[in-house]
């Protein structure tokens, strides 16, 4: 698993719900619904990204803001209070080997409205190039055969 999204800051209410599933400290049913829906919307792999055991006077960022007006990334509240940093983990996506598609299904053709006729033009150009090469080979063979014919003089000279 790898970090898909980080630097998410959750308010204290969302913190308690995210780590303990506890909403007992929320009296307002609308607020409780906002917390539950907001945290659940972040997905099942929401993990804390803070160090609760770091000393408060430490110079380094421990992922905890004791008081902030920062908007909560889960419920959206802008009420002042504590904020805690979280991250979302997810599966690493394996890149599939892709090959270009013929017939107007490539990325280029989705961007180009002339792609269906453009594909036909490209195919026609390919056929024409093969035809030209064939003609040139035939012409070379004709020239070679003509050069090998014996030279005869007209009758009576």
ZABAMI-123572 format. One line per 8 residues: number of its first residue (from 1); their letters; for each residue x, z, y of N, C-alpha, C. Coordinates in Angstrom, 3 decimals. Layout:
<panus>
NUM = A = X/Z/Y/X/Z/Y/X/Z/Y  ...;
</panus>
This chain:
<panus>
1 = XXXXXXXX = 0.843/0.000/-1.175/0.000/0.000/0.000/0.886/0.000/1.235  0.366/-0.589/2.280/1.115/-0.610/3.532/0.173/-0.302/4.680  0.733/0.015/5.827/-0.066/0.322/7.011/-0.652/-0.981/7.547  -1.975/-1.021/7.610/-2.667/-2.198/8.139/-2.955/-2.015/9.621  -3.308/-0.794/9.979/-3.663/-0.486/11.367/-3.168/0.923/11.666  -2.506/1.082/12.786/-2.015/2.416/13.127/-2.301/2.730/14.587  -1.861/3.893/14.990/-2.056/4.367/16.355/-3.536/4.519/16.697  -4.302/5.020/15.727/-5.707/5.339/15.954/-5.791/6.811/16.336;
9 = XXXXXXXX = -6.488/7.104/17.426/-6.590/8.478/17.901/-8.022/8.964/17.736  -8.194/10.043/16.960/-9.517/10.597/16.679/-9.690/11.938/17.377  -10.908/12.170/17.841/-11.243/13.447/18.485/-11.318/14.548/17.418  -11.498/15.792/17.861/-11.528/16.914/16.920/-12.695/16.799/15.938  -13.867/16.385/16.399/-15.017/16.248/15.497/-14.738/15.222/14.402  -14.173/14.082/14.787/-13.850/13.037/13.810/-12.724/13.481/12.891  -11.779/14.266/13.426/-10.699/14.813/12.611/-11.267/15.644/11.469  -12.154/16.590/11.787/-12.708/17.463/10.751/-13.504/16.674/9.718;
17 = XXXXXXXX = -14.234/15.670/10.154/-14.991/14.857/9.199/-14.043/13.994/8.357  -13.010/13.423/8.978/-12.096/12.532/8.255/-11.303/13.275/7.177  -10.837/14.486/7.467/-9.984/15.186/6.499/-10.761/16.106/5.566  -11.927/16.610/5.987/-12.672/17.571/5.167/-14.104/17.140/4.843  -14.587/16.093/5.487/-15.994/15.714/5.296/-16.937/16.724/5.922  -16.461/17.467/6.903/-17.215/18.572/7.493/-17.763/18.196/8.863  -19.078/18.270/9.020/-19.719/18.053/10.325/-20.504/19.286/10.753  -20.210/20.429/10.150/-20.983/21.639/10.445/-20.804/22.129/11.880;
25 = XXXXXXXX = -19.733/21.737/12.535/-19.503/22.159/13.915/-20.210/21.292/14.943  -20.943/20.272/14.500/-21.626/19.356/15.422/-23.115/19.707/15.420  -23.641/20.072/16.608/-25.035/20.482/16.712/-25.986/19.317/16.964  -25.532/18.292/17.626/-26.381/17.162/18.015/-26.432/16.128/16.883  -27.636/15.802/16.372/-27.749/14.822/15.277/-27.227/13.426/15.647  -27.399/13.027/16.902/-26.884/11.714/17.321/-25.360/11.707/17.319  -24.788/12.797/17.772/-23.317/12.912/17.778/-22.792/12.930/16.347  -23.472/13.662/15.485/-23.067/13.728/14.079/-23.108/12.336/13.434;
33 = XXXXXXXX = -24.156/11.567/13.714/-24.274/10.203/13.179/-23.149/9.312/13.720  -22.824/9.458/15.018/-21.747/8.658/15.614/-20.405/8.970/14.950  -20.154/10.244/14.657/-18.902/10.644/14.007/-18.836/10.070/12.593  -19.891/10.245/11.822/-19.907/9.768/10.431/-19.760/8.249/10.374  -20.537/7.547/11.164/-20.476/6.084/11.162/-19.126/5.579/11.676  -18.608/6.223/12.709/-17.330/5.794/13.280/-16.165/5.966/12.323  -16.096/7.120/11.671/-15.004/7.369/10.721/-15.163/6.460/9.498  -16.380/6.321/8.986/-16.606/5.465/7.816/-16.297/4.001/8.121;
41 = XXXXXXXX = -16.501/3.578/9.356/-16.216/2.191/9.734/-14.716/1.885/9.679  -13.881/2.909/9.773/-12.440/2.693/9.707/-11.965/2.451/8.279  -12.838/2.654/7.312/-12.518/2.321/5.927/-12.112/3.509/5.085  -12.014/3.276/3.778/-11.736/4.367/2.842/-10.283/4.824/2.817  -9.393/4.078/3.422/-7.972/4.418/3.353/-7.441/4.950/4.686  -8.281/5.717/5.383/-7.885/6.353/6.635/-7.030/7.573/6.292  -5.829/7.651/6.868/-4.919/8.759/6.556/-4.389/9.377/7.852  -4.157/10.694/7.840/-3.572/11.342/9.015/-2.152/10.838/9.252;
49 = XXXXXXXX = -1.804/10.695/10.513/-0.455/10.265/10.902/0.078/11.239/11.944  -0.093/12.526/11.672/0.390/13.549/12.593/1.056/14.658/11.790  1.889/15.430/12.477/2.601/16.536/11.859/2.086/17.829/12.461  1.197/18.487/11.728/0.583/19.703/12.261/1.543/20.897/12.225  2.669/20.761/11.541/3.621/21.866/11.451/4.777/21.736/12.438  4.787/20.680/13.224/5.857/20.500/14.218/5.654/21.511/15.348  6.742/22.040/15.884/6.597/22.983/17.009/5.979/22.282/18.222  5.158/23.017/18.951/4.458/22.434/20.097/5.415/22.002/21.206;
57 = XXXXXXXX = 6.557/22.656/21.321/7.484/22.322/22.393/8.499/21.246/21.975  8.276/20.626/20.822/9.199/19.580/20.361/9.115/18.374/21.284  10.271/17.771/21.515/10.325/16.608/22.398/9.772/15.353/21.740  9.798/15.299/20.434/9.339/14.091/19.743/7.821/14.084/19.608  7.297/12.899/19.411/5.857/12.708/19.270/5.436/13.164/17.880  4.546/14.153/17.813/4.093/14.640/16.513/2.708/14.114/16.145  2.138/13.247/16.975/0.836/12.657/16.667/-0.342/13.524/17.041  -0.096/14.552/17.838/-1.183/15.444/18.268/-1.154/15.554/19.781;
65 = XXXXXXXX = -2.294/15.326/20.390/-2.458/15.577/21.828/-3.442/16.731/21.947  -2.956/17.857/22.450/-3.797/19.060/22.537/-5.004/18.838/23.440  -4.814/18.079/24.518/-5.927/17.754/25.397/-5.719/16.342/25.929  -6.771/15.538/25.820/-6.665/14.160/26.262/-8.039/13.637/26.665  -8.036/12.660/27.565/-9.265/11.942/27.925/-9.330/10.596/27.202  -8.360/10.373/26.324/-8.292/9.125/25.568/-9.576/8.938/24.754  -10.076/7.708/24.707/-11.285/7.416/23.933/-10.985/7.563/22.444  -11.895/8.190/21.714/-11.754/8.336/20.269/-11.952/6.967/19.615;
73 = XXXXXXXX = -11.042/6.599/18.724/-11.116/5.294/18.067/-12.155/5.243/16.953  -12.775/6.362/16.636/-13.821/6.365/15.614/-15.210/6.414/16.260  -15.521/7.513/16.937/-16.878/7.673/17.486/-17.025/7.112/18.898  -15.911/6.893/19.589/-15.956/6.295/20.919/-16.123/7.276/22.063  -16.153/8.578/21.787/-16.342/9.548/22.861/-15.159/9.545/23.824  -15.456/9.816/25.075/-14.425/9.957/26.099/-14.377/11.399/26.610  -15.066/12.288/25.920/-15.040/13.694/26.303/-13.629/14.240/26.123  -13.221/15.124/27.028/-11.894/15.715/26.942/-11.772/16.612/25.725;
81 = XXXXXXXX = -10.594/16.628/25.134/-10.355/17.479/23.967/-9.129/17.008/23.213  -8.926/17.571/22.052/-7.778/17.224/21.233/-7.917/15.840/20.613  -6.783/15.198/20.398/-6.759/13.898/19.721/-5.649/13.942/18.670  -5.932/13.350/17.525/-4.980/13.312/16.421/-4.815/11.872/15.965  -3.568/11.513/15.702/-3.263/10.131/15.326/-3.524/9.907/13.833  -4.125/8.751/13.525/-4.409/8.341/12.151/-3.930/6.905/11.945  -3.915/6.493/10.685/-3.570/5.113/10.323/-4.490/4.682/9.183  -4.587/3.387/8.980/-5.365/2.837/7.876/-4.404/2.095/6.960;
89 = XXXXXXXX = -4.463/2.446/5.671/-3.617/1.799/4.677/-4.420/0.731/3.943  -3.712/-0.234/3.390/-4.382/-1.281/2.628/-3.418/-1.958/1.686  -3.968/-2.800/0.864/-3.173/-3.551/-0.103/-2.387/-4.634/0.598  -1.191/-4.883/0.097/-0.414/-6.005/0.606/-1.026/-7.266/0.032  -1.284/-8.217/0.882/-1.868/-9.469/0.435/-0.746/-10.409/0.012  -0.890/-10.931/-1.188/0.089/-11.893/-1.670/-0.272/-13.253/-1.118  0.724/-13.919/-0.611/0.498/-15.249/-0.049/0.406/-16.252/-1.177  -0.639/-17.023/-1.141/-0.810/-18.068/-2.130/-0.056/-19.308/-1.681;
97 = XXXXXXXX = 0.496/-19.988/-2.663/1.116/-21.263/-2.351/-0.006/-22.261/-2.158  0.034/-22.914/-1.044/-1.020/-23.882/-0.761/-0.417/-25.264/-0.648  -1.217/-26.228/-0.953/-0.793/-27.606/-0.781/-1.800/-28.282/0.126  -1.373/-29.274/0.844/-2.301/-29.943/1.747/-3.419/-30.607/0.964  -4.583/-30.581/1.521/-5.743/-31.195/0.891/-6.007/-32.556/1.502  -6.544/-33.435/0.696/-6.887/-34.773/1.171/-8.398/-34.837/1.338  -8.849/-35.545/2.310/-10.284/-35.743/2.474/-10.911/-34.904/3.551  -10.158/-34.550/4.542/-10.753/-33.854/5.680/-10.869/-32.358/5.515;
105 = XXXXXXXX = -10.122/-31.752/4.574/-10.231/-30.324/4.379/-9.008/-29.560/4.844  -8.050/-30.223/5.413/-6.840/-29.543/5.850/-7.070/-28.858/7.193  -6.134/-27.981/7.559/-6.221/-27.289/8.844/-6.231/-28.307/9.977  -5.407/-29.354/9.844/-5.338/-30.367/10.887/-6.687/-31.046/11.060  -7.350/-31.335/9.956/-8.601/-32.077/10.060/-9.719/-31.226/10.648  -9.654/-29.881/10.452/-10.679/-29.029/11.064/-10.539/-29.024/12.579  -9.319/-29.251/13.057/-9.090/-29.250/14.489/-9.337/-30.619/15.098  -9.327/-31.669/14.302/-9.423/-33.024/14.799/-10.735/-33.648/14.363;
113 = XXXXXXXX = -11.637/-33.925/15.297/-12.924/-34.488/14.911/-12.815/-35.885/14.315  -11.690/-36.558/14.488/-11.523/-37.909/13.953/-10.877/-37.891/12.576  -10.804/-36.715/11.955/-10.032/-36.595/10.731/-10.568/-37.456/9.600  -11.872/-37.557/9.418/-12.370/-38.325/8.279/-11.981/-39.787/8.413  -12.123/-40.361/9.602/-11.686/-41.736/9.783/-10.167/-41.809/9.842  -9.527/-40.745/10.327/-8.071/-40.708/10.376/-7.472/-40.730/8.979  -8.122/-40.011/8.035/-7.646/-40.033/6.654/-7.728/-41.441/6.085  -8.814/-42.150/6.385/-8.993/-43.515/5.895/-7.911/-44.420/6.484;
121 = XXXXXXXX = -7.615/-44.238/7.760/-6.583/-45.043/8.409/-5.233/-44.785/7.756  -4.925/-43.502/7.460/-3.661/-43.189/6.810/-3.577/-43.823/5.428  -4.660/-43.778/4.683/-4.669/-44.392/3.358/-4.503/-45.900/3.487  -5.211/-46.503/4.415/-5.096/-47.953/4.628/-3.672/-48.321/5.038  -3.060/-47.515/5.875/-1.687/-47.781/6.291/-0.744/-47.692/5.098  -0.995/-46.736/4.205/-0.180/-46.618/2.999/-0.328/-47.834/2.106  -1.559/-48.294/1.930/-1.811/-49.484/1.123/-1.140/-50.688/1.765  -1.242/-50.812/3.069/-0.627/-51.932/3.783/0.889/-51.896/3.623;
129 = XXXXXXXX = 1.484/-50.689/3.691/2.931/-50.576/3.544/3.356/-51.001/2.144  2.600/-50.583/1.126/2.909/-50.991/-0.243/2.759/-52.499/-0.361  1.705/-53.050/0.241/1.498/-54.498/0.207/2.625/-55.236/0.894  3.091/-54.726/2.008/4.184/-55.361/2.746/5.466/-55.345/1.925  5.749/-54.199/1.312/6.945/-54.101/0.482/6.849/-55.088/-0.679  5.677/-55.161/-1.295/5.474/-56.117/-2.393/5.677/-57.545/-1.928  5.161/-57.861/-0.764/5.310/-59.216/-0.212/6.777/-59.533/0.047  7.508/-58.568/0.619/8.927/-58.783/0.915/9.741/-58.996/-0.367;
137 = XXXXXXXX = 9.408/-58.242/-1.395/10.099/-58.431/-2.678/9.796/-59.824/-3.224  8.531/-60.221/-3.188/8.139/-61.548/-3.671/8.857/-62.636/-2.881  8.914/-62.493/-1.555/9.572/-63.473/-0.696/11.051/-63.577/-1.039  11.695/-62.440/-1.305/13.109/-62.433/-1.681/13.307/-63.163/-3.005  12.387/-62.912/-3.952/12.486/-63.596/-5.236/12.317/-65.108/-5.072  11.399/-65.524/-4.220/11.178/-66.952/-3.972/12.430/-67.584/-3.369  13.027/-66.868/-2.428/14.234/-67.395/-1.783/15.369/-67.518/-2.793  15.479/-66.534/-3.677/16.524/-66.559/-4.691/16.302/-67.713/-5.662;
145 = XXXXXXXX = 15.050/-67.914/-6.082/14.747/-69.001/-7.004/14.997/-70.359/-6.353  14.658/-70.505/-5.067/14.865/-71.765/-4.357/16.352/-72.062/-4.245  17.150/-71.068/-4.030/18.598/-71.259/-3.887/19.226/-71.668/-5.210  18.615/-71.296/-6.330/19.180/-71.605/-7.632/18.771/-72.986/-8.154  17.814/-73.641/-7.527/17.386/-74.970/-7.969/18.502/-75.977/-7.700  18.696/-76.924/-8.642/19.729/-77.927/-8.392/19.322/-78.848/-7.259  20.286/-79.218/-6.508/20.033/-80.117/-5.393/20.081/-81.559/-5.943  19.023/-82.304/-5.711/18.984/-83.703/-6.141/18.820/-84.581/-4.943;
153 = XXXXX = 19.417/-85.709/-5.033/19.288/-86.631/-3.913/18.073/-87.530/-4.148  17.511/-88.045/-3.090/16.346/-88.901/-3.248/16.731/-90.138/-4.068  15.801/-90.680/-4.761/16.043/-91.840/-5.642/16.502/-93.044/-4.833  17.471/-93.691/-5.336/17.930/-94.922/-4.725/19.021/-94.736/-3.697  19.540/-93.590/-3.548/20.625/-93.480/-2.574/21.955/-93.446/-3.186;
</panus>
